[in-house]
Amino acid sequence: MYKVLYGEEIKKYTNTFKRMEKLLPKLNEAECIILEEDKETIGYISAWKEDKKYKIENIFIRKEDRYKSAGTKLINFFINHSKKNGKREIEYVGGEQTVISFLKKYRFKEKDGKIVLDIYEDSKRKKDGFAVVISSIFLNIFLAVIKIFGGIKGKSNALLADGFNSLSDVASSTAILLGIHFSNMPEDEDHPYGHEKIESIIGIMVGIFVVITGVELGKDAVIKLLNKDYTAIPNFSTIYLAMVSIVVKYGMYFYKMKIGKATKNTALIADARDSKSDVLSSSGVVIGILLSIYVSPIFDIIVSIIVAGLILKEGVSTIFEVSDIILDRQEEDFIQEIEEYIYHNTDIKNVHDIYMRRSGDKIFLSLHIRVDKNMTVYASHSLADNLEESIMTDFKEVKEVMIHIDSLLD
């Protein structure tokens, strides 16, 4: 749990952290972020406000908590707090080398002899996400072309269906690319909640496209099966194209999963799992072609129907999954986690009416808390502000928290 202290409030903590005495001469411009664990203060950041920037005077973490990510939590909170207050830059003016080394891990850079962070500079997460998705698009286009033309020339319906599967992956990756772009666009007057919902709209469109692809491929294959139009034996060379797909898709799976976990990008992780399922479908194509060559040509048609079914299933799953987001389906596990977090980190005795809605990969949260009826407006507002910023720091998906304050019932 985090607390933001202003002005006279800072004096209460000067005995706990002697370095905070430096803030006393300029209390009107001073702010202090306190980090508490189990309701015990373990660290702080002291800073000055200055136009469009904050100047950090000191960062302190209790010795026994310095290797438990406490410093990371504190600086992440301070960055979010700075964004909320319209600051564009954070500068460290303390001069301690250990603090400078720590801050450089969090995109702070040395600029004109100063240690500064440009808050709105493109993050590594965004750049890595773009790099992975763009490479995925080009690789899937390559696979779609060689498998579709290879399937036509090599007389393999299964390979042709797998080629259209890769083509649907191009659409999915394009949707993720657009999602990454729009999710990083700032809010504006016409879109105060941001632009992340467009990711869901694109997701529905992609799902419909994938369903149509699966239905058309399956329909053609079933017609050929019913008409017994499966006398053509696939060329052996089509196996090599399917094996190329297996190797490329596995490499894509490994790369996407690695970057997805490193950047905690759920869209990339989901796309990585899709690439892994494509490895299995391409493996099925290899088996189908071999059986068609050495047993009966009917197996090529059967495998193409199976691949079409997998494509259809993927499209339907996408539509249902994205529809849940658009319809604001409540995630009970997440809501319970928020409730437990509040009770564990604050003195609030009653929290209720917790609701959430997703927009892209972000969550907008609203909740009610009950406080003592004798608590001042200022104190209850400070409590709500601290809780809001704490949740947004410790739950990365949460973009906004709306807290309604009620009084405790007698």
C-alpha positions in Angstrom: 0.0 0.0 0.0 1.2 3.5 -0.8 0.5 6.9 0.7 1.1 10.3 -0.8 2.0 13.0 1.8 1.8 16.7 1.2 2.9 19.7 3.3 2.4 19.4 7.0 1.7 15.6 6.7 5.4 15.1 6.0 6.4 16.3 9.4 4.8 13.2 11.0 7.4 11.0 9.4 10.6 13.1 9.9 11.5 11.1 13.0 11.2 7.8 11.1 13.3 9.0 8.1 15.8 11.7 9.1 16.6 12.5 5.4 13.1 13.8 5.0 14.0 16.8 7.1 15.4 18.3 3.9 11.8 18.7 2.7 10.7 20.9 5.6 12.0 24.3 4.3 9.8 23.9 1.1 6.8 22.1 2.3 4.5 23.8 -0.2 6.4 22.2 -3.1 7.3 18.9 -1.4 5.7 15.5 -1.8 6.6 12.2 -0.2 5.5 8.7 -1.3 5.4 6.2 1.6 5.5 2.4 1.0 3.9 0.3 3.6 3.8 -3.5 4.0 1.5 -5.1 6.6 0.7 -1.5 7.6 4.4 -0.9 8.5 6.4 1.8 6.7 9.4 0.3 4.9 10.5 3.1 2.4 9.8 6.4 0.8 10.6 8.7 -2.2 10.9 12.4 -1.4 10.5 14.9 -4.2 9.9 18.5 -5.3 7.3 19.7 -7.7 8.6 21.9 -10.5 6.3 22.9 -13.4 6.2 19.8 -15.7 8.6 17.7 -13.7 9.4 16.1 -10.4 12.8 16.3 -8.8 13.6 13.3 -6.6 15.7 14.2 -3.6 16.0 10.8 -2.1 14.8 7.1 -2.4 15.1 5.0 0.7 14.1 1.4 1.3 14.6 -0.4 4.7 17.7 -2.6 4.5 15.9 -5.9 5.1 13.5 -5.1 2.2 16.0 -4.0 -0.5 16.0 -7.3 -2.3 12.2 -7.9 -2.3 11.3 -5.7 -5.2 10.2 -2.9 -2.8 12.2 -0.3 -4.7 10.7 -1.4 -8.0 7.2 -1.1 -6.5 7.9 2.3 -5.2 9.4 3.8 -8.4 6.6 2.3 -10.5 4.0 4.0 -8.2 5.9 7.3 -8.5 5.9 7.1 -12.3 2.2 6.5 -12.3 1.7 9.3 -9.8 3.7 11.6 -12.0 1.6 10.8 -15.0 -1.6 11.4 -13.1 -0.4 14.8 -12.1 0.6 15.9 -15.6 4.3 15.7 -15.2 6.4 14.8 -18.3 9.8 14.2 -16.7 11.4 13.0 -13.5 14.9 14.1 -12.4 17.0 12.6 -9.7 19.0 15.3 -7.9 20.3 13.3 -4.9 23.6 12.2 -6.3 24.0 8.8 -4.6 25.6 6.3 -7.0 23.6 3.3 -5.7 20.4 5.1 -6.4 21.5 6.2 -9.9 22.4 2.6 -10.8 19.0 1.5 -9.6 17.2 4.2 -11.6 19.0 3.4 -14.8 17.3 0.0 -14.8 14.0 1.9 -15.1 14.8 3.9 -18.3 16.4 6.8 -16.4 19.1 8.2 -18.6 22.1 10.6 -18.2 21.3 13.8 -20.1 23.3 17.0 -19.9 24.8 15.8 -16.7 21.4 15.0 -15.2 19.7 11.7 -14.4 16.2 12.0 -16.0 13.3 9.9 -17.1 11.1 11.0 -20.0 7.8 9.5 -18.8 6.1 9.4 -22.2 9.1 8.0 -24.2 8.1 4.8 -26.1 8.6 1.8 -23.8 10.6 -1.3 -24.6 7.4 -3.3 -24.2 5.8 -1.5 -27.1 8.8 -1.7 -29.3 9.3 -5.4 -28.6 5.6 -6.1 -29.3 5.8 -4.3 -32.7 9.0 -6.2 -33.7 7.5 -9.6 -32.8 4.1 -9.0 -34.5 5.6 -7.5 -37.7 8.0 -10.5 -38.1 5.0 -12.8 -37.5 3.0 -11.1 -40.2 5.7 -11.4 -42.8 6.5 -15.1 -41.9 2.8 -16.0 -42.1 2.4 -14.3 -45.5 5.4 -16.3 -46.7 3.9 -19.6 -45.3 0.5 -18.8 -46.7 1.9 -18.2 -50.2 4.1 -21.3 -50.4 1.4 -23.6 -48.9 -1.5 -22.3 -51.0 0.4 -22.4 -54.3 2.1 -25.6 -53.2 -1.2 -27.2 -52.4 -2.7 -26.2 -55.7 0.3 -27.3 -57.8 1.0 -30.4 -55.6 -2.7 -31.5 -55.6 -3.0 -31.4 -51.7 -6.2 -30.1 -50.2 -4.8 -30.5 -46.7 -1.8 -28.3 -47.5 -4.1 -25.8 -49.2 -6.3 -25.6 -46.1 -3.2 -25.2 -43.9 -2.2 -22.3 -46.2 -5.5 -20.5 -45.6 -5.0 -21.1 -41.9 -1.7 -19.2 -42.1 -3.6 -16.5 -44.0 -6.0 -16.2 -41.1 -3.0 -15.8 -38.8 -1.9 -12.8 -40.8 -5.3 -11.2 -40.0 -4.9 -12.1 -36.3 -1.4 -10.7 -36.1 -2.5 -7.5 -37.9 -5.3 -7.1 -35.2 -2.7 -7.5 -32.4 -0.5 -4.9 -34.2 -3.4 -2.4 -34.3 -4.2 -3.2 -30.7 -0.7 -2.4 -29.6 -0.8 0.9 -31.5 -4.2 2.1 -30.4 -3.7 1.0 -26.7 -0.8 3.4 -26.5 -2.8 6.3 -27.9 -3.6 8.9 -25.2 -7.2 9.7 -24.2 -8.8 12.7 -25.9 -11.9 14.8 -25.4 -14.1 12.6 -27.6 -12.6 9.3 -26.1 -12.0 9.9 -22.4 -11.6 6.2 -21.7 -8.9 5.8 -24.4 -9.0 3.8 -27.6 -8.4 0.2 -26.4 -11.9 -0.9 -27.3 -11.0 -0.8 -31.0 -8.9 -3.9 -30.3 -12.1 -5.8 -29.4 -13.9 -4.5 -32.6 -11.0 -5.7 -34.7 -11.0 -9.0 -32.8 -14.7 -9.6 -33.7 -14.0 -8.8 -37.4 -11.0 -11.2 -37.4 -13.1 -13.9 -35.7 -15.8 -13.6 -38.4 -13.2 -13.7 -41.2 -11.6 -16.9 -39.7 -15.1 -18.5 -39.3 -15.9 -17.8 -43.0 -12.5 -19.2 -44.0 -13.1 -22.4 -42.0 -16.7 -22.8 -43.4 -15.7 -22.3 -47.0 -12.7 -24.7 -46.8 -14.7 -27.3 -44.9 -17.6 -27.0 -47.4 -15.4 -27.6 -50.4 -13.7 -30.6 -48.7 -17.0 -32.2 -47.7 -18.4 -31.8 -51.2 -15.4 -33.5 -52.7 -15.7 -36.3 -50.1 -19.4 -36.8 -50.9 -18.7 -36.7 -54.6 -15.8 -39.1 -54.2 -13.6 -36.5 -55.8 -10.4 -37.7 -54.2 -8.5 -39.6 -56.9 -5.6 -37.2 -57.2 -2.6 -38.3 -55.2 -0.6 -35.4 -53.6 3.0 -34.8 -54.8 5.6 -35.9 -52.3 7.2 -32.5 -52.5 4.2 -31.0 -50.6 5.5 -32.8 -47.5 8.6 -30.6 -47.6 6.5 -27.4 -47.6 4.5 -28.7 -44.6 7.7 -29.4 -42.8 9.0 -25.9 -43.5 5.8 -24.7 -41.9 6.4 -26.8 -38.8 9.9 -25.5 -38.3 9.0 -21.8 -38.9 5.8 -22.0 -36.7 7.8 -23.6 -33.8 10.4 -20.8 -34.0 7.6 -18.3 -34.0 6.0 -20.0 -30.9 9.3 -19.9 -29.0 10.1 -16.3 -29.9 6.5 -14.9 -29.2 6.3 -16.8 -25.9 9.7 -15.5 -24.8 8.9 -11.9 -25.5 5.3 -12.2 -24.3 6.4 -13.5 -20.9 9.3 -10.9 -20.7 6.9 -8.0 -21.4 3.8 -9.6 -19.8 1.9 -9.1 -23.0 -1.1 -11.4 -22.8 -2.0 -10.9 -26.5 1.5 -12.1 -27.6 1.3 -15.1 -25.2 -2.1 -16.1 -26.7 -0.7 -15.6 -30.3 2.3 -17.9 -29.3 -0.1 -20.6 -28.2 -1.9 -20.2 -31.6 1.5 -20.8 -33.3 2.0 -23.9 -31.3 -1.4 -25.3 -32.4 -0.4 -24.5 -36.0 2.6 -26.8 -35.5 0.2 -29.6 -34.6 -2.1 -28.9 -37.6 0.9 -28.8 -40.0 2.1 -32.1 -38.5 -1.3 -33.5 -39.2 -1.0 -32.3 -42.8 2.3 -34.2 -43.2 0.7 -37.4 -41.8 -2.4 -36.9 -44.1 -0.2 -36.5 -47.2 1.9 -39.6 -46.4 -1.3 -41.6 -45.9 -2.7 -40.3 -49.1 0.4 -41.3 -51.0 0.9 -44.8 -49.5 -2.7 -45.8 -48.4 -5.5 -43.8 -50.1 -6.0 -40.3 -51.5 -9.1 -39.9 -49.2 -6.9 -39.1 -46.2 -5.8 -35.8 -47.9 -9.5 -34.8 -47.9 -10.1 -36.0 -44.3 -7.1 -34.0 -43.0 -8.3 -30.9 -44.9 -11.7 -31.2 -43.2 -10.0 -31.5 -39.8 -7.8 -28.4 -40.5 -11.0 -26.5 -41.6 -12.7 -27.6 -38.3 -9.7 -26.3 -36.3 -9.9 -23.0 -38.2 -13.6 -22.7 -37.5 -13.1 -23.5 -33.8 -10.5 -20.8 -33.5 -12.7 -18.2 -35.1 -15.7 -19.1 -32.9 -13.5 -19.0 -29.8 -12.2 -15.6 -30.8 -15.7 -14.2 -31.2 -16.9 -15.6 -27.9 -13.8 -14.5 -26.0 -13.9 -10.9 -27.4 -17.7 -10.7 -26.9 -17.2 -11.3 -23.2 -14.9 -8.2 -23.1 -17.4 -6.1 -25.0 -20.3 -7.2 -22.7 -18.2 -6.5 -19.6 -18.2 -10.0 -18.2 -17.1 -9.9 -14.5 -14.0 -11.9 -13.6 -14.8 -13.2 -10.1 -11.2 -14.2 -9.3 -9.9 -10.8 -10.1 -12.6 -9.0 -8.1 -11.9 -11.2 -5.1 -8.1 -10.4 -5.5 -8.9 -6.7 -5.4 -11.1 -7.1 -2.3 -8.4 -9.1 -0.4 -5.8 -6.5 -1.4 -7.8 -3.7 0.1 -8.5 -5.5 3.4 -4.9 -6.6 3.7 -3.3 -3.2 3.0 -5.7 -0.7 4.5 -7.9 -0.2 7.6 -11.0 -0.1 5.5 -13.6 -2.5 7.1 -16.1 -2.6 4.3 -15.6 -2.7 0.5 -18.5 -3.6 -1.8 -20.0 -3.2 -5.3 -16.7 -3.9 -7.0 -17.3 -3.9 -10.8 -14.8 -4.1 -13.7 -14.8 -3.7 -17.4 -12.1 -4.5 -19.9 -11.0 -2.3 -22.7 -8.3 -4.0 -24.8 -5.7 -5.2 -22.3 -6.8 -2.6 -19.7 -9.3 -2.7 -16.8 -11.5 0.1 -15.6 -12.5 -0.6 -12.0 -15.2 0.9 -9.7 -15.9 0.1 -6.1 -17.5 1.5 -2.9 -15.8 1.8 0.5 -17.2 2.6 3.9 -15.3 4.9 6.3 -16.0 6.4 9.7 -18.7 9.0 9.4 -16.6 11.4 11.4 -13.7 11.3 9.0 -13.1 14.6 7.3 -13.6 15.0 3.6 -9.9 15.7 3.1 -8.9 12.5 5.0 -11.4 10.3 3.2 -10.4 11.8 -0.2 -6.7 11.2 0.6 -7.5 7.6 1.5 -9.3 7.0 -1.8 -6.5 8.7 -3.8 -3.8 6.5 -2.2 -5.9 3.4 -2.7 -6.6 4.2 -6.3 -2.9 4.8 -7.2 -1.8 1.7 -5.2 -4.2 -0.6 -7.1 -3.0 0.9 -10.4 0.6 0.3 -9.5 0.3 -3.3 -8.1 -2.3 -4.4 -10.8 -0.7 -3.4 -14.1 -3.8 -4.1 -16.1 -5.9 -1.5 -14.1 -5.9 1.8 -16.0 -8.5 3.6 -13.8 -10.2 3.2 -10.5 -13.4 5.0 -9.5 -14.0 4.9 -5.7 -17.3 6.0 -4.1 -17.1 6.8 -0.4 -19.9 5.8 2.0 -20.1 6.1 5.8 -20.0 3.0 8.1 -23.5 2.0 9.3 -24.2 2.4 13.0 
